[in-house]
Amino acid sequence: MLTSKQRAYLRGLANSMDTILMVGKGGVSEEVLSQADTALTARELMKCKTLETAPLSPRETAEEVAKRVDAEVVQVIGTKFVLYRRNHKEPKILLPKQKT
């Protein structure tokens, strides 16, 4: 689970990122999940967009994709959303420490 400080840090990193995944009328398909899984393994953080033709709202799409690829929703703004999943073998993003 991400802390608010970690979430804010990831939002900042995502600002300059390009959208690499679009979810359209096919919804959260196996192809979308495969692309999301591959991208999260390679990058840990990704920006996605829900098109107007998608059957779910951007929030619902973000939560469904995150649940199915074991990621966390960092933020949802308008039609865009950001997902994060730590790569335990090769971490690329160093998150601020959690308070214990």
Long-range contacts (C-beta under 8 A, 24 or more apart in sequence): 1-72, 2-72, 2-74, 2-84, 2-95, 3-96, 3-98, 3-99, 5-96, 6-95, 6-96, 6-98, 7-74, 7-75, 9-95, 9-96, 10-45, 10-74, 10-82, 10-84, 10-93, 10-95, 11-74, 11-75, 11-82, 13-45, 13-93, 14-45, 14-47, 14-74, 14-75, 14-82, 17-45, 17-46, 17-47, 17-82, 18-47, 19-47, 19-48, 19-49, 19-80, 20-46, 20-47, 20-48, 21-46, 21-47, 21-48, 21-49, 22-48, 22-49, 22-50, 22-51, 23-48, 23-49, 23-50, 23-51, 23-54, 23-56, 23-61, 23-65, 24-51, 24-53, 24-54, 25-51, 25-53, 25-54, 25-55, 27-54, 27-55, 27-56, 27-61, 28-56, 28-61, 28-64, 28-65, 28-68, 32-65, 33-65, 33-68, 33-69, 36-65, 36-69, 36-71, 36-83, 37-69, 40-69, 40-71, 40-83, 40-84, 40-85, 40-87, 41-85, 41-87, 43-92, 44-84, 44-85, 44-86, 44-87, 44-91, 44-92, 44-93, 45-74, 45-82, 45-83, 45-84, 45-93, 46-82, 46-83, 47-80, 47-81, 47-82, 48-80, 48-81, 48-82, 48-83, 49-79, 49-80, 49-81, 50-79, 50-80, 50-81, 51-79, 52-79
